[in-house]
Amino acid sequence: MPKKKTDKLSLKKVAYLILAVVLGKLLGLIAFELLSLLVVKLSENDNVSVEYSQMFGPIYSPLSAEFFWIFILVGMIGGFFLGLSWWRIVYVEHRHFRKWRKKDNLILKS
């Protein structure tokens, strides 16, 4: 079975995947920080003292560094697979939300 020409690695696909991985990493960092805030809020509600541990230089967190790396790695792996699936949807299958555009045109015409 012949390969499609979009199956090859191109500069566009590599950039798309790298940006998806960076997005996943940022979302993992946001999830980690939201979890840290939740832990602090629940601890303060129960009148439990929160101990911050130093992770990287001036960065302090009530959670351990293992949680940080787990969230970052899961975000990066998820971003990679999200980038692959969206590459297939947008550039291979050419699904550009055509159904939504048809609905908008019908609404405008009536």
Secondary structure as UniProt FT lines:
FT   HELIX           5..7
FT   HELIX           11..45
FT   TURN            46..47
FT   STRAND          53..56
FT   TURN            57..58
FT   STRAND          59..61
FT   HELIX           65..87
FT   HELIX           88..92
FT   HELIX           98..109
//
